[in-house]
C-alpha cells in the first residue's frame, strides 16, 4: 500500500503548520476528484475531506503550533509534523511505499523506511500527481482552515477567518494596529519587529 504525506500552512504569519498522512487503500482509491488542495474550491475540499476520512484505510492529521515553529523553525516543524502524522497511522504494517510532497524528508522517517526496506521518496508537486498525497493535502488544508476560522472569534480584529493567517494587506494592517497575538509566528520577519518591542 502507498502512503502520501503533505502539509498546509508553511507560509502564513500566524497559526500552526498542519501535516497529514493518508493510506487510501482500495475503498479510498475509488474517490473521484482528489487533487492538490490549492486547485480545489473550499466546497470541494470540504466534501472530499469527509469522503477521505470515511473511506481511507488510514489517515492522521497533526498540528505543530506557532511556539514550536518559533523554537525549531518552520522547516523542522513541518518535517516533525509529517513524521508524527505518519507514525500515528493505525495501518503502518501494510505500507510499502511512502511519498512526501516537496524536496525534503524527515530524518526519522528515512531511518524508519531503511530499517523496514520501505520505498521512500520526496516528490515536488506530488499533491497533484499522487492521489494519496493529494488526499493528505486536502486533510491538512481543511483542518488548518477550520482551526483558523475558529480562532477568528478568539482573536477578533485580525481577520483570520478570511485570510487564514497569510500575510495579506488586511492582516498586515491588523498587526500594525493590534500588535501580534499568541497565534503569530514571532520569528517571521513581519512579526519579529513587534516581538522586540
Protein Blocks (a to p, Z undefined) as FASTA:
>chain_A
ZZddddehklpmgdcdddddddebjmlmmpghiacfklpcfklmmmmmmmmmmmmmbdcd
ddddfklmmmnojklmmmmmmmmmmmmpcklmmpcbdcdedjbdcfklmmmmmmnopacd
ddehklmmmmklmmmmmmmmmmmmmmmmmmmmmmghjlmmmnnopacfklmmmmmmnopa
fkbcfkbmklmmmmmZZ
